[in-house]
Amino acid sequence: MWKVLVILCMVGHDCTAFQQSPMQFYETYEECLIVAHQKRDLLIMRYAEHGYYITESKAVCEQQPVT
């Protein structure tokens, strides 16, 4: 199982890691990465609308152990 992690760095702020809430898990890395990129793009757009300048962004997926 895979979970989405988006990291945004903004001018004047520390880098921040975002996870989906509620947490969602994906069966494949590819499926997760598609969602991660969509979430990253949405976050960048929303923060830019509020005047934040994004200096760096990263959309990744972390593998979670199946219990």
Backbone as CSV, one residue per row, in Angstrom:
resi,resn,N_x,N_y,N_z,CA_x,CA_y,CA_z,C_x,C_y,C_z
1,MET,0.846,-1.174,0.000,0.000,0.000,0.000,0.892,1.238,0.000
2,TRP,0.397,2.286,-0.636,1.158,3.527,-0.799,0.345,4.714,-0.309
3,LYS,1.035,5.708,0.277,0.358,6.927,0.694,1.046,8.137,0.070
4,VAL,0.258,9.203,-0.133,0.720,10.438,-0.763,1.431,11.321,0.257
5,LEU,2.522,11.927,-0.179,3.229,12.928,0.618,3.633,14.049,-0.332
6,VAL,3.225,15.289,0.000,3.579,16.465,-0.800,4.376,17.402,0.092
7,ILE,5.515,17.849,-0.405,6.374,18.757,0.345,6.436,20.082,-0.412
8,LEU,6.132,21.172,0.312,6.198,22.513,-0.273,7.154,23.367,0.550
9,CYS,7.995,24.117,-0.156,8.878,25.088,0.475,8.466,26.462,-0.037
10,MET,8.298,27.406,0.898,7.838,28.744,0.544,8.804,29.785,1.085
11,VAL,8.893,30.901,0.379,9.748,32.006,0.824,9.294,32.449,2.215
12,GLY,10.246,32.527,3.142,9.939,32.993,4.496,9.374,31.934,5.416
13,HIS,9.271,30.708,4.941,8.701,29.622,5.750,9.558,28.373,5.599
14,ASP,9.500,27.514,6.595,10.157,26.218,6.487,9.396,25.347,5.493
15,CYS,10.055,24.335,4.984,9.372,23.365,4.130,8.349,22.609,4.973
16,THR,7.222,22.304,4.370,6.132,21.638,5.075,5.710,20.400,4.305
17,ALA,5.502,19.300,5.021,5.034,18.051,4.429,3.535,17.923,4.662
18,PHE,2.804,17.603,3.615,1.357,17.439,3.685,0.999,15.992,3.376
19,GLN,0.032,15.470,4.145,-0.518,14.145,3.889,-2.022,14.290,3.710
20,GLN,-2.618,13.342,3.037,-4.065,13.391,2.862,-4.755,13.181,4.199
21,SER,-5.868,13.877,4.370,-6.665,13.728,5.577,-8.133,13.708,5.167
22,PRO,-8.830,12.616,5.383,-8.350,11.378,5.998,-7.348,10.657,5.099
23,MET,-6.485,9.897,5.734,-5.432,9.181,5.022,-6.052,8.196,4.035
24,GLN,-5.518,8.192,2.830,-5.947,7.231,1.814,-4.725,6.447,1.363
25,PHE,-4.944,5.192,1.043,-3.861,4.332,0.589,-4.177,3.823,-0.809
26,TYR,-3.121,3.604,-1.591,-3.261,3.199,-2.982,-2.550,1.871,-3.195
27,GLU,-3.118,1.068,-4.060,-2.594,-0.266,-4.316,-1.253,-0.244,-5.038
28,THR,-1.093,0.685,-5.988,0.134,0.716,-6.782,0.846,2.052,-6.628
29,TYR,2.145,2.022,-6.835,2.962,3.237,-6.796,2.513,4.210,-7.879
30,GLU,2.225,3.707,-9.058,1.828,4.549,-10.184,0.536,5.299,-9.886
31,GLU,-0.451,4.598,-9.334,-1.724,5.229,-8.974,-1.497,6.314,-7.924
32,CYS,-0.691,6.017,-6.950,-0.383,6.965,-5.882,0.312,8.199,-6.438
33,LEU,1.262,8.010,-7.322,2.035,9.120,-7.863,1.161,10.066,-8.697
34,ILE,0.200,9.529,-9.409,-0.741,10.374,-10.167,-1.498,11.290,-9.206
35,VAL,-2.010,10.714,-8.126,-2.741,11.494,-7.129,-1.803,12.496,-6.453
36,ALA,-0.580,12.089,-6.142,0.388,12.977,-5.490,0.655,14.213,-6.345
37,HIS,0.828,14.032,-7.643,1.066,15.169,-8.538,-0.159,16.077,-8.617
38,GLN,-1.337,15.495,-8.628,-2.561,16.301,-8.646,-2.681,17.121,-7.360
39,LYS,-2.410,16.494,-6.236,-2.481,17.190,-4.940,-1.437,18.298,-4.859
40,ARG,-0.218,18.027,-5.334,0.838,19.037,-5.329,0.419,20.245,-6.151
41,ASP,-0.090,20.007,-7.360,-0.500,21.102,-8.227,-1.617,21.928,-7.597
42,LEU,-2.561,21.268,-6.947,-3.658,21.963,-6.283,-3.146,22.806,-5.120
43,LEU,-2.253,22.243,-4.303,-1.694,23.002,-3.180,-0.909,24.217,-3.665
44,ILE,-0.111,24.050,-4.693,0.661,25.175,-5.234,-0.289,26.281,-5.694
45,MET,-1.338,25.910,-6.397,-2.304,26.892,-6.894,-2.973,27.631,-5.734
46,ARG,-3.417,26.876,-4.735,-4.121,27.491,-3.594,-3.205,28.415,-2.799
47,TYR,-1.984,27.987,-2.542,-1.056,28.844,-1.798,-0.695,30.083,-2.600
48,ALA,-0.519,29.957,-3.895,-0.205,31.106,-4.757,-1.359,32.105,-4.754
49,GLU,-2.588,31.612,-4.727,-3.763,32.495,-4.678,-3.752,33.361,-3.426
50,HIS,-3.108,32.872,-2.371,-3.040,33.603,-1.102,-1.719,34.355,-0.936
51,GLY,-0.965,34.473,-2.024,0.226,35.304,-2.005,1.519,34.621,-1.594
52,TYR,1.501,33.319,-1.438,2.726,32.596,-1.079,3.527,32.295,-2.341
53,TYR,4.840,32.372,-2.222,5.721,32.048,-3.342,6.391,30.712,-3.059
54,ILE,6.085,29.714,-3.863,6.632,28.371,-3.690,8.025,28.324,-4.324
55,THR,9.024,27.953,-3.532,10.387,27.870,-4.049,10.748,26.455,-4.487
56,GLU,10.081,25.476,-3.891,10.369,24.078,-4.220,9.161,23.233,-3.849
57,SER,8.921,22.202,-4.635,7.828,21.279,-4.318,8.229,19.880,-4.728
58,LYS,7.650,18.930,-4.027,7.937,17.530,-4.318,6.694,16.709,-4.021
59,ALA,6.343,15.824,-4.953,5.225,14.916,-4.774,5.781,13.505,-4.791
60,VAL,5.607,12.793,-3.690,6.148,11.447,-3.568,5.112,10.510,-2.956
61,CYS,5.418,9.242,-3.029,4.583,8.233,-2.385,5.476,7.376,-1.483
62,GLU,4.973,7.115,-0.288,5.702,6.274,0.667,4.990,4.941,0.795
63,GLN,5.781,3.898,0.781,5.195,2.574,0.944,4.916,2.318,2.411
64,GLN,3.745,1.784,2.677,3.325,1.482,4.039,3.192,-0.021,4.197
65,PRO,3.647,-0.541,5.328,3.519,-1.982,5.531,2.055,-2.403,5.651
66,VAL,1.746,-3.519,5.088,0.393,-4.061,5.191,0.317,-4.847,6.488
67,THR,-0.683,-4.485,7.312,-0.816,-5.172,8.607,-1.984,-6.100,8.619
